[in-house]
Amino acid sequence: MTTPTLFKEYIWLVNTIYQARSITLSDINKKWLKTEMSGGVELARSTFNRHKLAIEDIFGIYIQCDRSNGYKYYIGNVEVLSEESVQNWMLSTLSVNNIISESLSLHHRILLESIPSADERLEKIITAMKKDQLLQITYKRYGSDQVREHTIAPYCIKLYHRRWYLLARFDSGKYGIFSLDRIREVEISNEIFTVDPDFDAEAYFSESFGVVRDEDVKPEKIIIRAFGTECNYLRDLPLHHSQHEIAHTDDYTDFELYVRPTLDLQGQILSRGSRLKVLSPQSLADIISRNLQDAVALYKV
């Protein structure tokens, strides 16, 4: 059996068990026989067990059996399938890839967003992270003519708005964020570093809108008002995980967030134009207002 075929079966099996929450092998087979993958042949228990081990090894997803409840299978660490986890991203990406690969006749009617390639840079960074090795990079920021060299400890990588970013720690103990498409060269050092045992990547970015964490900008409660149908977009795709609805009328809906009002958040609010208004804090409302007035001024003759 080819690797692509096996991956399709792994993905199908995880999705089937996850959606059912708990399910017997007999019921799995009933669903399996309805797929084209089965070829009309049941999923043997030995094959199921091999798939289960492969899924654990590749995705870190544990399929466990509840013998006290009719030998039903379930995802033992279901928390790893949260929206922003690596496992969920991998499964979603592979699932979509499977659907598209089986629909190549529609390639001219399926349009995708391109992501700048991180090529060998991403591979080297992940390799260094696995072995806790320092990286030596040359980096050129936007708006600067200088290419600078850095020796850094790679702590975390994050995909945001079609770009890969590296969170790294300097000898000083401070952290810095680097866009992979602006890294000119990257080499793995033989020098080993020790990861801070208290570091939590998710917690580090929990109060940020995207990848910007400006220590001079403190997180605070922000209330925004969405007009008309804009509230539907915010419900489906919240600006931040802390977002929750606090008021609703026929004309508008108010949402509250607890986040750092950094430049990337300001840019997102500005991109919504007249469909979104900052109610508080007044300092952020003033910044948005000034930016909108400056934008209008560009169009005045």
N, C-alpha and C positions, 0 to 999 in steps of 0.2 A: 504493500500500500504506500502511495506517495506521501511525502510530508504535507503538501497542501491539503490532501484529502483528510489526513489525520487531524490537522488543525481545525478543519471544518467540523469534524466530529467532536473534538474537544469543546469548541465554542458552543455547538448545539447542546451538548450535554450540560454544560454549566448554565446556560440560559434556561434550559428546561427545568433543572432542579431549582434554580433561583426563583423562577416565576411561580413554581408550584409550592415553594417554601419547604414542603416535605412530600416525598413521593416514593412509592415502592418501585423495585426494578421491573415488576410486571407492568405497572402503569407507564414507566419510561419506555418499555418496549412497545406498548400500544401506540405511543406518540412516534416512536422511532420508525415503526412500520409504515407510517403515513408519509415519511420523507422519501425523496428520491435516493438519498444516500444509502438507505437500507438495502435496496435492491430486492425487497421482499423477504430478507433474511433477518431474524431476530438478532439483537445484540447479546452475544453470549456473555455469561457471567465473567469468564476469564478475560474477555476483551474489555468489559466494563471495568474490571479491576485494574487492568493495564492503563486504560484511559484515566482512571481516577488517580493513579500514581503519577502519570505524565502531567496531568493538570496541576497537581501539587508541586511538581518539580519545576515546571515552566512558568506557571502563573502565581504560585504561592497561594492557591485556593484549595482549602481542605474540604473534601466531600466526606461526610461522616454518616454513620448509620445509627439510627435510634432503634435498638432492638426491643425496647419496652413498648414501642408504638408501632408494632406491625412491620418491623424491619424497613422503616422509611428512611430515605436518604435526604440529607439537607446540607447546606453550606455551613460549615462549622465556624468559619471566620467571616461571616457575612459583612462585617464592617469594612473589609477591604474592597468591597464593591460600591463604596460611597462614590458620589459624583466626581470627586477630584482625585481619586486614587489612581496609582499606576495600573493596577489590575483592571479597573473599570475602563481606563483609557485604552489599554491594549485590547481588551475584549470588544469594545465598541469599534475601534479602528479595524480590527480583523473581521468583525461581523460585517461591517460596511464593505470592506474589501472583498469578502466572499460574495456578497450580493452583486457588486459591480463586475467582478470577474466572470460571473455567470450571465452577464448582460452586456457583453462587449458589442453586440449588434446595435446597442443604443449609445455607443461612446460619444457620438456627436450630439446627443441630447442630455448627457450627464456632465455638468460643469462643476469643477472643483476649484478650491482656492489653493494657490501654490504657497509652499512654505520654503523660505530660503534654506538651502541645504547646509547642514552643519558638518557634513562629510566626516573626515578623519578627526576633526576637532572634538566632536561629541564622543566618538569612540575612545579617544585618548583620555578625555576628562573622566568618563565613566570607569575606565581601567584604573586611573589614579585614585578615584574614590574607593574602589573595591580594595585596593592595597594600601590606602592611607598614605599615598605618596604626594609630595609637593609638586606643583606645576610651575614651569617657567614660561611666561607668555609675553608676547609683544602686542600692544593694544593701542588702537587709534580711536579716540572719541569723535563723535560728530562735532563739527565746528572747531576742531583743533588740527593744526598742521603737525603736531608732535606725535611720534610713535613712542610709547613708553614701555619699559620692561618691568615686569612684576614677578616676584616669587610668591606664590599664594598656596593656601591649603583649600582644595575644592570641597565644599560642604554640601552643596545642593544644586540641582539643575531644575529649571522650571520653564515650561512652555507657556507663553503668554502672547496673545495677539499675533500668532503665526511666526513667533521668534523664540529661539531658545536662549535662556539666560543662565549664567553661572553665578551662584552666590559663593564667595570665597572669603577666607579669613587671612588677614595679614599678621605679621609677627607682633604687631602692636596690640593684637586682640580685637581690632575693629574689623567690621565686615564691609565688603564692597560687592557691587553687582556688575557683571560684565555681559554684554550681548555677544553671543558666539559669532555672529556675522561680522563683528568688528575686531575679533581676535585675528591678528595677522599670522602669528606663529604660536605653536604650543608644543612644549616638550615635557616629558615626564622626568622628574628628578629622581635620583636614587635615595634622596633624603626622605625619611619617614616622619609623619606628624601624628599627633594624638588628637582624635576628635573630642571636643568638649562633651563629656557625658551628659551635660544638662541641655545640650542643643536639641531643639525640636523644630524641624523645618516648617511644619504646618503652623506651629505657634508663632514662629518668627514672622511669617507673612499674614497672620490672622487679622491684624489691624490695618493692613494695607489694601488698597484697591487693586493694585496689580503687582509690579515688582519694585516699586519705589517705597522705601522705608526711610524717610527723612526724620532723624531723631529730633530735629528742631521743630517738627510739626507733630504735635501731640494728637492722639485719637480723641474724638469728641462726638457727641450726639449731633446728628445732622438730620434735619427734616426737609424733605422735598415734596413738592406737589406735582402730580402728573395729571395733565388735562386730557379729556376725551378718552380715546382708546389707548393712549400711551400707557395707561395703568396695566393693560393686558400684557404689553411687552415686558414691563418690569416684573409682573407676577411670574411670567414664564422664564425670564432670564434676569434674576435679581442682580443689582449692581454689586452687592456684597452679601456674604453669608449671614450677616447680622440684620439684614433688611427685613422689616415686617410692617404690615399695614396697620395704620392707627386711625384712619378716618376715610369715609367714602360717601360721595354724593353722586348725583346724576352728571355733574359737570367735572368733578375732579376726585382724585384719590391721593391721600397723604401717606408717605412712607417714612419710617425712621430707620437710620443706620448708625452704627458706631464704628467710625473709621477715621483714618488720617486724611484730612482734606488736601492731599498733595496735588501736584500739577497734573498727574495722569487722571485723577478723579475729576478735577476741574475741566479737563479737556473732554471727558466723557459727558459731563453735564452740558457743556457748551454745544456739543455735537447734537444734542436733542432740541436745540433751538427754543422756540416758544412753547414747546410741548412739556417743558419741565421748568420748575421754578424752585429756587432754594428759599425756604421760609426761615430757617435758622441753621447755624448762627449767622448773625448779621454780617460778621467779618467775611464769611464765605460768599454771602449774597452780594456784598459790595464788590468783591473780586470778579464774580461772574458778570455783574452789571457793567463794570468798567471794561471788561473784555468784549462784551457785546457792543458797547458804544464805540470802542475802537474799531471793531469789525465793520460797523455801519459807516464810520467815518471813511473807511477805505473806498466806499462806493459813492461818496459825495463828490460832485464835480466842483 
